[in-house]
C-alpha cells in the first residue's frame, strides 16, 4: 500500500514538500492530478450549494411572506449565502462564469426543496426561475409577494 492509500494527510504534506523542493521526479503525478482536479470540483460544488440555498430562501421569502415576521433566519440565510458567493467568485473569478448554468441546474432542486419546507404545492412556484442571476446575487434584491 502507498502512503496515499494509508495516510492521505501525510501524503499531501509530502507532495507539498516535494513540490517546494522541485523534486519533480519523486511526485505522485496520477494521484496529485486527481486531487488537484477534486479541489476545483469541490469549490464548484460549494458555489452551487450556496446558490441553491439562496434560491430556496428567496422562494420562501416570496411565497410565504407572513412567515418573514417570525424571525430573520430566511433573510440571514440569503445574506450569508450571497456573501459566500461573492467571496468565492471574487477569489476564483472563473467560477462566476459557471453561475448561469448553475442557476438553471439548481433552481428545479431549490423549487422541490422549497415545496418540502413550506408545505406549499409545487405548482405554487414557477417552473422556471423567476429572477435573473443578477437579481439572485444582488444584496439589495428582495422579491415582492405575488
Buried (B, 14 or more C-beta within 10 A) or exposed (E): EEBBEEEEEEBBEBBEEBEEEEEEEEBBEEBBEEBEEEEEEEBBEBBBBBBBBBBBBBBBBBBBEEEBEEEEEBEEBBBBBBEBBBEBBEEBEEBBEBBEEBBEEBBBEBBEBBBEEBEBEEEBBBEEBBBEBEBBBEEEBEBEEE
